[in-house]
Amino acid sequence: MRLKENINPVEFLKQIKNCKEDVFLETEEDDALNLKSVLSQYVFIVLAGQEELMKNARVVCRGEKDYQVLAEYLSA
């Protein structure tokens, strides 16, 4: 799933804490950031300012129910 445009990245990361399993941000180059990792969260905040990169990145949840937790931030 893709991130919606103009989300609040800090609020998105707060919502990730409610996910049961790992949540990854995957880039076009197949790099993956585990957004449950504090270090990866810092990198995500920096990347959030790069529209083109964020537009092409996708969010992958290891737990199917975690997509529901993040639904307000995701689009198909």
N, C-alpha and C positions, 0 to 999 in steps of 0.2 A: 504494500500500500504506500501511497505517497503522502507527504505532509501537505496540509492545506497551506495556502499562501497567507502571509501576515499573521502567523500564530505568535503567541508570546512564548519564546523559547524557555524562559524560566518556569512558567506555569506548566509547560509540557513536561519538563524534567521533574517537576514536583509530582505530576500525575504518574510518571513512570515508577515512582516509589510504591505505588499501589498495585503494580503488576506482580504476579506471582513468579513468573519466569523471566529469563533474560530478554531484553529488547535491543535490537541492533539497528543502527543506521548504516545502510550499505550504499556505496557510491557506484557510479558507472564503471569505475576501474576495479570493482569488486573488493574495495577496502571495506572493512566492517568495524564500527565502533560499538562496543557494548555500552549502552547508555545507562546501565546500572553501575558502571565504573565511574568514580569521581574524576579520574584523569580524562576519560572519554567525554564526560560531561563538559569539562573545560574546553576541550577541542570542539565539541558541538557548538558551544556558545560562539566561538570564533567563526566557525563555518556558517552559522545561522545568518551572518551578515553578507554572505555570498549567494545572491539569489540564484544564479545559474546552477551552481553546485547543488543547492538545496532543492531546486525544481526537479533535478534528475535523480536525486537520492530516493531511496525507499526505506520504509520502516518494516522490519521483520520481527515478529514476536514469536518466541518459542512456545508459548502457551496460547492456544486458540482463544481463550476467554480474555486474554490481555488486549486483544483487538477491541473488545467492547469497552474496556477501561479507557482506552485511548481514542475512542470513536470520534469525539468532538475535534480532534486534531488531524484526523486521517481522511483521505479521499481515495476512491478506487483508482 
